[in-house]
Amino acid sequence: MNVKQILTIFVISILMFFSGCNSLKRRIVVGQEKVGVEGEDYTLHYYKRKIGSRGFLKINVTEYGEPLSKNEIAIRINGINILGKEEPSYYLDVNKKYNFYIMGVGAGKYLYINNVKVREGDSIILNVHLKDTLWIE
């Protein structure tokens, strides 16, 4: 093997090492990103469905007291982006925990909601109150 091949293998090895490095993955930084507090940033209301065993979720988003339309919000459920829904309502699998990331059109208005548990026959209404998070310390 010549020097060029050894150098190429070395560079590829370094790139593979750093691409799998856990320290480079994005994490929530306390003080810069807002993890929701139930009762303050959002409310969850659980009801029982009369038919069906799957969980049903309806999301209502307000920004400074004004309701936002489907075009003004971005929703991510367990890391999957949800786009273009007529109304933000979803069927969810039971006995699972869900993490939500909800963002309004305004800069700095977003919220993480973690560990929402769905049981059989649950109908859940999630009311989210977005506030400016840029100046939180």
C-alpha positions in Angstrom: 0.0 0.0 0.0 1.3 3.4 -0.8 1.0 6.6 1.3 -2.0 7.9 -0.6 -4.1 4.8 0.1 -3.1 4.8 3.8 -4.0 8.4 4.1 -7.4 7.8 2.4 -8.2 4.9 4.7 -7.2 7.1 7.7 -9.4 10.0 6.7 -12.4 7.7 6.0 -11.9 6.0 9.4 -11.8 9.4 11.2 -15.0 10.5 9.4 -16.8 7.3 10.4 -15.7 7.6 14.0 -17.0 11.2 14.3 -20.3 10.5 12.4 -21.1 7.9 15.0 -20.0 9.9 18.0 -22.8 10.5 20.4 -21.5 13.9 21.5 -22.3 15.3 18.1 -26.0 14.4 18.3 -28.5 17.2 19.0 -29.7 17.4 22.6 -32.1 19.7 24.4 -30.1 22.5 26.0 -31.7 23.7 29.2 -32.3 27.4 29.0 -32.2 27.5 25.2 -35.0 25.1 24.4 -38.3 24.9 26.2 -39.5 21.6 27.7 -43.2 22.0 28.4 -44.6 22.1 32.0 -48.0 20.7 32.3 -50.5 23.3 33.5 -48.3 26.2 32.5 -47.3 25.5 28.9 -49.9 22.9 28.0 -52.9 21.0 29.4 -53.9 17.4 28.7 -57.5 16.3 29.0 -58.2 12.5 28.9 -61.6 11.2 27.9 -62.8 7.7 27.0 -63.9 6.9 23.4 -67.2 5.0 23.0 -66.0 3.0 20.0 -62.5 1.8 19.0 -59.5 0.8 21.0 -56.9 3.1 19.4 -56.0 6.4 21.0 -57.2 9.6 19.5 -55.3 12.9 19.9 -56.6 16.4 19.1 -54.1 19.3 19.3 -55.2 22.9 19.8 -52.3 25.4 19.6 -52.6 29.0 20.8 -49.9 31.7 20.6 -50.5 34.6 23.0 -54.1 33.6 23.4 -54.8 33.5 19.6 -55.6 30.1 18.0 -53.2 29.1 15.2 -54.3 27.4 12.0 -52.8 24.2 10.5 -50.6 26.4 8.2 -49.1 28.2 11.2 -47.8 25.2 13.2 -45.3 22.4 12.7 -45.8 19.2 14.7 -43.3 16.4 15.2 -44.5 13.2 16.9 -41.7 10.9 18.1 -39.4 12.5 15.6 -41.7 12.3 12.6 -42.8 15.5 11.0 -46.5 15.8 10.5 -47.5 18.2 7.6 -50.6 19.3 5.8 -53.3 18.0 8.0 -56.8 19.5 7.7 -57.1 19.5 11.5 -54.3 18.5 13.9 -55.9 15.2 15.1 -54.3 11.8 15.0 -54.9 8.1 15.9 -52.2 6.8 18.2 -51.2 3.2 19.2 -52.0 2.3 22.7 -49.6 1.5 25.6 -46.9 3.7 24.1 -45.3 6.9 25.2 -45.2 9.8 22.8 -42.9 12.9 22.6 -44.2 16.0 20.8 -42.4 19.0 19.4 -44.7 21.8 18.5 -43.6 25.0 16.8 -45.5 28.2 15.8 -44.6 30.4 12.8 -43.0 33.1 15.1 -39.3 32.8 15.8 -38.5 31.2 19.1 -42.0 29.9 19.8 -41.8 26.1 20.2 -42.3 23.5 22.9 -41.3 20.0 23.7 -43.8 17.7 25.4 -42.4 14.4 26.6 -43.8 11.1 27.8 -47.5 11.4 27.0 -48.9 7.9 27.6 -51.8 6.6 25.6 -54.1 3.8 27.0 -56.7 1.8 25.2 -59.8 3.9 24.2 -58.2 7.2 25.2 -59.4 10.4 23.6 -56.9 13.1 24.4 -57.1 16.8 23.9 -53.8 18.6 24.0 -54.0 22.4 24.5 -50.6 24.0 23.8 -49.9 27.6 24.8 -46.8 28.9 22.9 -44.8 31.8 24.3 -41.6 33.4 23.3 -38.7 31.2 24.4 -35.8 33.2 23.1 -35.2 35.1 26.4 -35.5 32.3 28.9 -32.5 32.0 31.1 
